[in-house]
C-alpha cells in the first residue's frame, strides 16, 4: 500500500513540476501535506423543520503590537476550500511543541512557544535567508515577551494584554487558585488548564464559540504563514515536520521503498497510521542495529509517499455503501499519460458504479469511465475509520486489491440492461435501480430491518466481504443468499408502518431473482440445488410463467417444487389484489410464517390459500391449477429449506404484482379496477 502511495505521489510531483520550484515553494508544498483536511468541520443543526449544514469557524487571537493588546475574534469558515489559506495543523506526536500558529487545539494560542523552539534549534534549521531568520527570531521573541509570560518554563498568554471585555474567567495560572496550587504537578495542571480554557471559551467567548473550531494567531492582521516572515515560519515547520528526521547522517540503511542505501529517519511519521495491517516490519525506531527489519524511507521516497497520502486522502476519498473509502489506482508505468490514472472524477465514478443511480446517470458515467479501461486495468479500495475526525490514527477495516475495471463495467452494463428490459426505472424509481448497493440492502441489516442496532461494526465487515466477493468474481452461496434475504425481508415486514414502504418491500423478491440471474451470468453463484428428475404430466400454458421459468432456468426449470411455490405466491397476490379493493389493511402474506415454512407445513398453507381464493373469488385457470398441484406432489419429502419455501412464495407473489403493474402501465387507457394501482408509487 505504501509503495502505491509513493507512485501516486510521484505522479503528483511530476504534474506539479515540483523539481522546478524554488526552495521556499518546495518547503511550502511539503509542509502543506501535513495540514489537516477541513472536511470534518461541518455539523448539522435543526432550524424549525429544516436541517441545515453549518461549518466550524476559526477562533483568532488578534495581536496588536502598537496597542499592545490582544482580542479574540471570529475568523473564516473551516470549509475545505480554505485549507491552503488557513494551514491548520494537528499534533503528529503527543509531545509536539506549541510552534503552530494555526492548530486544532487552543493550546497553540494560549501557550505559543515558537520563539523558544527557534532559539534552541536555530543552527539546525536550514534557513533560506539566515539574516532574515535572525530578524524573525527577534520579532517572535518580542511578541512572546510582550504578550506571554513564562511560568515554570512554560509560556502563558498574559491576562493584562487581553481587551477588557474578554477578561472574565480568563485562564491565568496566577489568578485562578486551583491552577496556581497545582502548578508543579504537570499532569494535573495540564488537565485543569485545559478545562479552564474550555470554560473561558464557552462562557466569556460564547458568541465566538462554535461546535467545531480551530485556533490561530493573527499578528497585526496577518497569519504567520502570510506575513513578512512567512518564508522563515515555513523554514521552521519544514525542519520540525520533515527535515530534522534526516539530520543524523550516521543513521543509514536501505530504504524499504526504492532499496537505496541512504540516511533514514529514526521515526517515520506517516500521516495515516495503518493500524490493523499485518505488515511484519516495524514502522519506527530505526537505528544502526535495527535497520534490517525496521520499516523506513529515504528522504526522496518519503516526500513522494507523503504527497501520495495527502492526495489520496483529499482527492480520492469517498463514501461507498456507507463506508469511508479511498480509491487507489493500480499504476502500471507503461502508460504515457499517468495523470489520467489519478483523475479523481474518473476514479470515484468507477468505484461508484456499484451504487444505485438512474439509467441516464449510469449511461453517462459508463461513457465517461470507459476511457479509463485502456490505461487503468485495475484499482484498489481501502476501507477505514478514525477514532476521532482529526486523528492521524487510521484504522483499516478492509483492503480490496486488483479490482478489474473491465469486469466491474461489464457487471454495471448487465444490471443496466436488466433495468431497461424490465422497465424498472419508470415503474419503481430509485428502488428499481439494480446495483450491488441494492443487493446489500436486500441481504444485510440496515435501519429498516434492525432499527435498534447501534453498533454497525460487524455489519461493516459483512459489507466489505460482500464487496470483495462481488468485485473479485468469487462465488456466492445460493442457500446463504436466500436465507439472508428471507431474514431481512421478514424483519422489514415486521417494522412496516407506511404503504409506500410496503410496495417497495413487496417487489424485492422479484429483484432478488434478478440479482441471482445476474450472479449466474458472471459465474458467481454456487450451491443451487439440483433436483431429482421428475415427470410432469400437466403442461404449463401460462406463457408469462413459462417464459419466466425459462429465463431463470438455473433456479426453476427443473425444480418443480420451486415452480409450485412460485405459483402459490401468484395466487396469494391475486387474493391480496381483491383485498385491497375492500381496503383490507393486513395482507394475506402476513398469515404465513415468513421466518421459514418447513416443507411439512406447505400443504396446510395451500389449503388456507385455496379457502381464501374461494372467499375472494379470484380467477381460476384449470390448466394452471392442475400444473400447480402436480408440481407440489411429494414436497413434504423434499430437501427444500424453510427459507427457500418462503422465498419462492414471495418471488411468485412479487412477480404477479410486477406483471399487474406493468400491464396497467402499458395500457393506461384501460380502467384499473384495483384501487391499489391508482396510488402505486412511481
C-alpha positions in Angstrom: 0.0 0.0 0.0 2.8 2.5 0.9 4.6 1.8 -2.4 1.3 2.6 -4.2 1.1 5.9 -2.3 4.7 6.6 -3.4 3.7 6.0 -7.1 0.7 8.4 -6.8 2.9 11.0 -5.1 5.5 10.7 -7.9 2.8 11.4 -10.5 1.5 14.4 -8.5 5.0 15.8 -8.0 5.8 15.4 -11.7 2.5 17.0 -12.7 3.1 20.0 -10.3 6.7 20.3 -11.7 8.0 20.1 -8.1 11.7 19.9 -9.0 11.4 23.3 -10.8 10.1 25.0 -7.6 12.3 27.5 -5.8 13.4 26.3 -2.3 10.6 28.2 -0.5 7.9 26.8 -2.7 9.3 23.2 -2.3 9.2 23.6 1.5 5.7 25.1 1.5 4.5 22.3 -0.7 5.8 19.6 1.7 4.6 21.4 4.8 1.1 21.7 3.3 1.0 17.9 3.1 0.9 17.9 6.9 -2.1 20.3 7.2 -5.3 18.7 8.2 -8.3 18.3 5.9 -11.3 20.5 6.7 -13.9 18.1 5.5 -14.8 17.1 9.1 -15.5 20.6 10.3 -19.2 20.5 9.3 -22.2 19.7 11.5 -25.9 19.8 11.2 -28.5 21.9 13.1 -32.2 21.9 13.1 -33.8 25.3 12.4 -37.6 24.9 12.7 -38.4 21.9 10.5 -35.3 22.3 8.4 -31.9 20.5 8.9 -29.1 22.8 7.8 -25.4 22.2 7.4 -23.1 24.5 9.3 -19.3 24.8 9.1 -17.0 25.4 12.0 -15.2 28.7 12.4 -11.6 29.8 13.2 -11.2 31.5 16.6 -8.4 34.0 16.1 -6.3 35.7 18.7 -5.6 39.1 17.1 -2.4 40.7 18.5 -2.0 44.4 18.0 1.7 45.3 18.6 1.0 49.0 18.5 -1.7 49.0 21.2 0.0 46.1 22.9 -3.3 44.3 23.4 -5.0 41.0 22.3 -8.6 40.4 21.2 -10.3 37.2 20.3 -12.3 37.4 17.1 -14.2 35.1 14.8 -12.2 34.1 11.7 -13.1 32.4 8.4 -15.3 29.3 8.0 -13.4 26.0 8.1 -14.5 24.8 4.7 -12.4 22.5 2.5 -11.6 25.3 0.0 -9.9 27.3 2.8 -7.4 24.6 3.7 -4.3 26.1 2.0 -5.2 29.6 3.1 -5.6 28.7 6.8 -2.9 25.9 7.1 -4.2 24.3 10.2 -2.2 21.6 11.9 -2.7 18.8 14.4 0.0 17.2 16.6 1.7 14.3 15.0 3.3 13.3 18.3 1.9 13.5 21.8 4.6 16.0 23.0 4.8 18.2 19.9 6.0 21.7 20.9 3.4 24.5 20.6 5.0 26.0 17.5 2.0 26.1 15.2 0.3 29.4 14.7 -2.9 27.7 13.5 -4.0 24.5 15.1 -7.0 22.4 16.2 -6.1 22.9 19.8 -6.4 26.3 21.7 -3.1 25.5 23.3 -1.5 26.9 20.1 -2.6 30.4 21.0 -2.7 30.2 24.8 0.8 28.7 25.1 2.7 29.8 22.0 6.4 28.9 22.2 7.7 29.2 18.6 10.5 31.7 19.6 11.8 29.3 22.3 11.9 26.4 19.7 13.8 28.5 17.2 16.3 29.7 19.7 17.0 26.1 20.7 17.3 24.8 17.1 18.5 27.8 15.2 21.7 26.2 13.9 20.0 23.0 12.8 17.3 24.7 10.7 18.2 25.2 7.0 17.2 28.8 6.6 16.6 30.2 3.1 17.8 33.6 4.4 19.7 33.3 7.7 19.9 37.1 8.2 16.1 37.4 7.9 15.8 34.4 10.2 17.6 36.4 13.0 15.1 39.2 12.4 12.3 36.6 12.6 13.6 35.3 15.9 13.9 38.8 17.4 10.3 39.6 16.1 8.9 36.5 17.8 10.9 37.0 21.0 9.4 40.4 21.3 5.9 39.0 20.7 6.4 36.3 23.4 7.9 38.7 25.9 5.1 41.3 25.4 2.0 39.1 25.2 3.1 35.9 27.1 4.7 35.2 30.4 6.8 32.2 31.5 5.9 30.2 34.5 7.9 27.0 35.2 9.5 27.3 31.8 6.0 27.3 30.1 4.5 30.2 28.2 1.1 31.5 29.1 -1.0 34.2 27.4 -1.0 37.3 29.6 -4.2 38.4 31.3 -3.3 42.1 31.3 -2.9 42.1 27.5 -6.5 40.9 26.8 -9.1 43.6 26.0 -11.2 44.5 29.0 -14.4 42.9 27.6 -12.8 39.5 27.4 -11.0 39.3 30.7 -13.7 37.5 32.7 -12.8 33.8 33.5 -9.5 34.2 31.7 -7.3 31.2 32.5 -4.4 32.9 34.2 -2.5 30.4 36.4 -1.5 33.2 38.8 -5.1 34.4 39.2 -7.1 31.1 39.4 -6.2 29.4 42.8 -6.8 25.9 41.6 -4.3 26.3 38.8 -1.7 28.0 40.9 -1.9 25.3 43.6 -1.1 22.6 41.1 1.5 24.5 39.1 4.2 21.9 39.9 2.1 18.9 39.1 2.4 18.9 35.4 -0.1 16.2 34.5 -2.8 17.5 36.8 -2.1 21.2 35.9 -2.4 20.5 32.2 -5.8 18.8 32.7 -7.1 21.7 34.8 -5.7 24.3 32.5 -7.4 22.7 29.5 -10.7 22.8 31.5 -10.2 26.4 32.3 -9.6 27.3 28.6 -12.7 25.4 27.6 -14.8 27.2 30.3 -13.4 30.6 29.2 -14.3 30.0 25.5 -17.8 28.6 26.3 -18.7 31.5 28.7 -16.8 34.7 28.1 -16.3 34.0 24.4 -19.6 32.2 23.9 -20.6 34.5 20.9 -17.4 33.3 19.2 -17.8 29.7 20.2 -18.7 27.1 17.5 -19.4 23.4 17.8 -16.3 22.7 15.7 -13.4 25.1 15.9 -9.7 25.6 15.2 -7.5 28.4 16.5 -4.9 30.8 15.0 -2.8 33.8 15.7 -3.1 37.0 13.7 -0.3 39.5 14.3 -1.2 43.0 13.1 -3.8 41.5 10.8 -1.7 38.7 9.3 -1.3 35.0 9.8 2.3 34.0 10.4 2.3 32.0 7.1 1.1 35.1 5.2 3.1 37.9 6.7 6.5 39.4 6.3 8.2 36.4 7.8 6.2 33.7 6.1 9.3 32.1 4.5 11.0 31.9 7.9 8.0 30.3 9.5 7.8 27.7 6.7 11.5 27.0 7.3 10.8 26.1 10.9 7.8 23.9 10.1 9.7 22.1 7.3 12.5 21.5 9.7 10.3 20.2 12.5 7.9 18.1 10.4 10.3 16.7 7.9 14.0 17.7 7.7 15.1 17.0 11.2 14.4 13.3 10.8 17.2 13.1 8.2 19.8 15.2 10.1 21.5 12.2 11.6 23.6 11.1 8.7 25.1 8.2 10.8 21.7 6.5 10.9 21.8 4.8 7.5 20.2 1.8 6.0 18.3 0.5 3.0 15.1 2.3 2.0 12.2 -0.1 2.0 10.7 1.6 -1.0 13.5 2.2 -3.5 16.1 0.0 -2.0 18.8 2.7 -2.0 21.3 2.9 0.9 20.7 6.3 2.4 20.1 8.3 5.6 17.0 7.1 7.4 14.9 8.8 10.0 14.7 7.3 13.4 10.9 7.8 13.4 8.7 7.6 10.3 5.8 10.0 10.7 3.2 8.7 8.3 0.1 10.9 8.2 -2.1 7.8 8.1 -1.1 5.2 10.8 -2.1 1.9 9.3 -3.4 0.2 12.4 -4.8 -3.2 11.6 -2.2 -4.1 9.0 -0.3 -7.4 9.1 3.0 -5.8 7.9 5.8 -7.7 9.8 8.1 -4.6 9.5 8.4 -2.1 12.3 7.4 1.4 11.4 9.7 3.4 13.7 12.7 3.5 16.0 15.3 2.8 13.3 18.9 2.7 14.4 22.1 1.2 13.2 21.5 -2.1 14.9 17.9 -2.3 13.8 17.7 -1.3 10.2 17.3 -4.9 8.8 13.7 -5.3 9.9 12.5 -1.8 10.6 10.5 0.0 8.0 11.8 3.3 6.9 12.2 5.5 3.8 14.8 7.7 2.3 14.1 11.4 2.0 13.1 11.3 -1.6 10.6 8.4 -1.2 9.2 10.0 2.0 8.3 13.1 0.1 6.5 11.0 -2.6 4.7 8.9 0.0 3.7 12.0 2.0 2.3 13.6 -1.2 0.5 10.5 -2.3 -1.2 10.0 1.0 -2.3 13.6 1.1 -3.6 13.5 -2.5 -5.5 10.2 -1.9 -6.9 11.5 1.4 -8.2 14.7 0.0 -9.0 13.8 -3.7 -9.7 10.1 -3.8 -11.7 9.6 -0.7 -15.5 9.0 -0.8 -18.3 7.1 1.0 -19.1 3.7 -0.6 -22.1 1.8 0.8 -21.9 3.9 3.9 -18.2 3.2 4.5 -15.3 5.7 4.4 -13.3 4.7 1.4 -10.1 5.7 -0.5 -9.9 4.6 -4.2 -6.4 3.9 -5.4 -5.4 3.1 -9.0 -3.2 0.2 -9.7 -0.5 2.0 -11.6 1.4 0.5 -14.5 4.3 2.5 -15.9 3.5 1.6 -19.5 1.1 4.5 -19.9 2.2 7.8 -21.3 -0.5 9.9 -19.5 -0.1 8.8 -15.9 -2.0 11.8 -14.7 -5.2 10.3 -16.1 -4.8 7.3 -13.7 -5.2 9.6 -10.7 -8.0 11.7 -12.1 -10.4 11.9 -9.1 -13.5 12.3 -11.1 -13.0 9.1 -13.2 -11.8 7.0 -10.2 -14.6 8.0 -7.9 -17.2 7.4 -10.7 -15.6 4.0 -11.3 -16.0 2.9 -7.7 -19.5 4.3 -7.5 -20.7 2.0 -10.3 -21.9 -0.3 -7.6 -24.3 2.4 -6.2 -27.9 2.9 -7.2 -28.4 5.6 -9.8 -30.8 6.4 -12.6 -30.3 4.8 -16.0 -29.4 8.1 -17.7 -26.8 8.9 -15.0 -25.4 5.3 -15.2 -25.1 5.6 -19.0 -23.4 8.9 -18.7 -20.9 7.6 -16.1 -20.2 4.5 -18.1 -19.4 6.6 -21.2 -17.1 8.7 -19.1 -15.3 5.8 -17.4 -14.7 3.6 -20.5 -11.8 5.8 -21.5 -10.0 4.5 -18.4 -10.1 0.9 -19.3 -7.2 1.0 -21.7 -4.8 2.6 -19.2 -6.3 1.5 -15.8 -6.6 -2.3 -15.8 -7.4 -2.5 -12.1 -7.9 -0.4 -8.9 -7.9 -0.8 -5.1 -10.3 0.1 -2.3 -9.2 0.9 1.2 -12.0 1.0 3.9 -11.1 2.8 7.1 -12.3 4.7 10.1 -10.8 7.2 12.5 -11.5 7.2 16.3 -11.6 11.0 16.1 -12.3 13.1 13.0 -8.9 14.8 13.0 -6.9 11.8 14.4 -3.9 10.6 12.4 -4.8 7.1 13.6 -6.1 5.4 10.5 -7.7 2.0 11.2 -8.0 -0.2 8.1 -11.2 -2.3 8.1 -10.6 -3.7 4.6 -8.3 -3.5 1.6 -9.6 -4.9 -1.7 -6.8 -5.1 -4.3 -6.7 -5.5 -8.0 -10.4 -5.0 -8.8 -10.8 -5.4 -12.6 -12.0 -2.2 -14.2 -13.3 -4.1 -17.2 -15.2 -6.7 -15.1 -16.9 -4.0 -13.0 -18.0 -2.1 -16.1 -19.4 -5.3 -17.6 -21.4 -6.0 -14.5 -22.8 -2.5 -14.4 -23.8 -2.8 -18.0 -25.6 -6.1 -17.3 -27.6 -4.6 -14.5 -28.4 -1.5 -16.6 -29.7 -3.7 -19.4 -31.9 -5.7 -16.9 -33.4 -2.4 -15.6 -34.2 -1.3 -19.1 -35.5 -4.7 -20.2 -37.9 -4.9 -17.3 -38.7 -1.2 -17.3 -37.9 -1.0 -13.6 -36.8 2.7 -13.6 -40.2 4.1 -14.8 -42.1 1.6 -12.6 -40.2 1.7 -9.3 -37.9 4.7 -9.4 -35.0 4.6 -7.0 -35.7 1.1 -5.6 -35.7 -0.4 -9.1 -32.2 0.8 -9.9 -30.4 -2.5 -9.6 -26.8 -2.4 -8.2 -24.6 -4.0 -5.7 -25.9 -1.3 -3.3 -29.4 -2.6 -3.9 -28.4 -6.2 -3.2 -26.7 -5.1 0.0 -30.0 -3.7 1.4 -31.7 -7.0 0.5 -29.4 -9.3 2.3 -27.6 -7.3 5.1 -29.0 -5.4 8.1 -30.0 -1.8 7.8 -32.1 0.7 9.9 -35.2 -0.7 8.1 -34.6 -4.2 9.3 -32.7 -3.6 12.5 -33.9 -0.1 13.8 -32.5 -0.6 17.3 -29.0 -1.5 16.1 -26.4 1.0 17.3 -23.1 -0.8 16.5 -22.6 -1.5 12.8 -19.0 -2.8 13.2 -19.8 -6.4 12.3 -22.2 -5.3 9.6 -19.5 -3.1 8.0 -17.3 -6.2 7.8 -20.1 -8.0 6.1 -20.4 -5.2 3.6 -16.7 -5.3 2.9 -16.9 -9.1 2.4 -19.8 -8.6 0.0 -17.9 -6.1 -2.0 -14.8 -8.3 -2.1 -16.7 -11.3 -3.2 -18.5 -9.4 -5.9 -15.5 -7.4 -7.2 -13.1 -10.4 -7.2 -15.6 -12.6 -9.1 -15.8 -15.1 -6.3 -18.8 -17.2 -5.8 -21.8 -16.5 -3.5 -23.5 -19.5 -1.9 -27.1 -19.8 -3.1 -28.6 -21.0 0.2 -26.9 -18.4 2.2 -28.2 -15.6 -0.1 -31.7 -17.0 0.2 -31.5 -17.3 4.0 -30.1 -13.8 4.3 -32.8 -12.4 2.1 -35.7 -14.1 3.9 -34.4 -12.9 7.3 -34.1 -9.3 6.2 -37.5 -9.4 4.4 -39.2 -10.7 7.4 -37.6 -8.1 9.7 -38.5 -5.3 7.4 -42.1 -6.6 7.1 -42.5 -6.6 10.8 -41.3 -3.0 11.0 -43.5 -1.6 8.2 -45.7 1.4 9.0 -46.1 3.0 5.7 -47.9 1.9 2.5 -45.2 3.2 0.2 -42.6 1.1 2.1 -45.0 -1.9 1.7 -45.0 -1.6 -2.0 -41.2 -1.1 -2.1 -40.7 -4.2 0.1 -43.1 -6.5 -1.7 -41.3 -6.2 -5.1 -37.9 -7.0 -3.6 -38.2 -10.8 -4.1 -38.6 -10.1 -7.8 -35.5 -8.0 -7.7 -33.6 -10.7 -5.7 -34.2 -13.3 -8.5 -32.9 -10.7 -11.0 -29.7 -10.4 -8.8 -29.4 -14.2 -8.7 -29.7 -14.3 -12.5 -27.0 -11.6 -12.7 -24.6 -13.6 -10.5 -25.2 -16.7 -12.5 -24.4 -14.7 -15.7 -21.0 -13.9 -14.3 -20.4 -17.4 -12.8 -20.6 -16.1 -9.3 -23.2 -18.4 -7.7 -22.7 -21.9 -6.4 -24.8 -24.4 -4.5 -28.0 -24.1 -6.5 -30.0 -27.3 -5.6 -30.1 -30.0 -8.4 -33.5 -31.6 -8.2 -34.2 -35.3 -9.0 -35.7 -35.9 -12.4 -39.5 -35.9 -12.3 -42.0 -36.5 -15.0 -44.8 -33.9 -15.0 -47.9 -34.9 -17.0 -49.6 -31.5 -16.7 -48.4 -28.7 -19.1 -48.0 -25.1 -18.1 -49.8 -23.0 -20.6 -49.4 -19.6 -18.9 -46.9 -18.1 -21.3 -45.7 -15.5 -18.9 -45.0 -18.0 -16.2 -43.4 -20.4 -18.7 -41.2 -17.7 -20.0 -40.2 -16.6 -16.5 -39.1 -20.2 -15.6 -37.1 -20.4 -18.7 -35.4 -17.1 -18.1 -34.5 -18.2 -14.6 -33.8 -21.8 -15.7 -31.0 -22.4 -13.2 -33.4 -21.9 -10.4 -36.8 -23.0 -11.7 -36.7 -25.0 -15.0 -36.2 -28.5 -13.4 -37.2 -27.5 -9.9 -41.0 -28.3 -9.9 -41.3 -27.7 -6.2 -40.0 -24.2 -6.6 -42.4 -23.7 -9.6 -45.3 -24.8 -7.5 -44.4 -22.5 -4.6 -43.9 -19.7 -7.1 -47.5 -20.2 -8.4 -48.7 -20.4 -4.9 -47.2 -16.9 -4.4 -49.0 -15.7 -7.5 -52.3 -16.9 -6.1 -51.6 -15.0 -2.8 -51.0 -11.9 -4.9 -54.4 -12.3 -6.6 -56.2 -12.6 -3.3 -54.4 -9.5 -1.9 -55.4 -7.5 -5.0 -59.0 -8.3 -4.3 -58.5 -7.4 -0.6 -57.1 -4.0 -1.5 -60.3 -3.2 -3.3 -62.0 -3.6 0.0 -59.3 -1.7 1.8 -58.2 -4.7 3.9 -55.2 -3.4 5.8 -53.4 -6.7 6.6 -52.2 -8.6 3.5 -52.7 -12.3 3.3 -48.9 -12.9 3.2 -48.8 -11.9 6.9 -50.7 -15.1 7.8 -47.6 -17.0 6.8 -44.6 -17.6 9.0 -42.1 -15.6 6.9 -39.1 -16.7 9.0 -39.4 -20.1 7.3 -42.0 -22.7 6.4 -41.0 -26.3 6.8 -41.9 -28.5 3.8 -44.3 -30.4 6.1 -46.4 -27.3 6.5 -46.7 -26.4 2.8 -49.9 -28.3 2.1 -51.6 -26.6 5.1 -50.6 -23.2 3.6 -52.0 -24.4 0.2 -55.3 -25.3 1.9 -55.5 -21.9 3.6 -54.8 -20.1 0.3 -57.4 -22.3 -1.5 -60.0 -21.2 1.0 -59.1 -17.5 0.6 -59.3 -17.8 -3.2 -62.8 -19.2 -2.9 -63.9 -16.4 -0.5 -62.5 -13.7 -2.7 -63.5 -15.3 -5.9 -60.2 -14.9 -7.7 -59.6 -16.0 -11.3 -59.5 -19.8 -11.7 -57.5 -21.4 -14.6 -57.9 -25.2 -14.5 -54.8 -25.9 -16.6 -52.5 -23.8 -14.4 -54.3 -25.3 -11.3 -53.5 -28.8 -12.4 -49.9 -28.0 -13.1 -49.6 -26.3 -9.7 -51.0 -29.3 -7.9 -48.7 -31.7 -9.7 -45.6 -29.6 -9.0 -46.2 -29.8 -5.3 -46.8 -33.5 -5.1 -44.3 -35.1 -2.7 -43.0 -31.7 -1.4 -43.3 -32.8 2.2 -40.4 -35.2 1.5 -38.2 -32.7 -0.4 -35.0 -31.2 0.9 -36.1 -27.6 0.5 -35.0 -25.3 3.4 -37.8 -23.5 5.2 -36.3 -20.2 4.0 -36.4 -21.5 0.4 -40.1 -22.2 0.7 -40.8 -18.7 1.8 -38.5 -17.2 -0.8 -40.2 -18.9 -3.8 -43.7 -18.0 -2.5 -42.6 -14.3 -2.1 -41.0 -14.4 -5.5 -44.2 -15.6 -7.2 -46.2 -13.0 -5.3 -43.8 -10.2 -6.3 -43.7 -11.3 -9.9 -47.5 -11.2 -10.1 -47.5 -7.7 -8.6 -44.9 -6.7 -11.2 -46.9 -8.2 -14.1 -50.1 -6.5 -13.0 -48.3 -3.1 -12.6 -46.6 -3.5 -16.0 -49.9 -4.3 -17.7 -51.7 -1.1 -16.4 -48.6 1.0 -17.2 -48.6 -0.3 -20.8 -52.4 0.1 -21.1 -53.1 3.5 -19.4 -56.5 3.8 -21.1 -57.8 0.6 -19.6 -59.6 1.3 -16.3 -57.7 -0.2 -13.4 -60.3 -1.8 -11.1 -57.7 -2.4 -8.5 -57.7 0.6 -6.2 -54.2 0.0 -5.1 -52.8 0.5 -8.5 -54.2 4.1 -8.7 -52.0 5.1 -5.8 -48.9 3.0 -6.6 -45.6 4.7 -6.2 -43.8 5.8 -9.3 
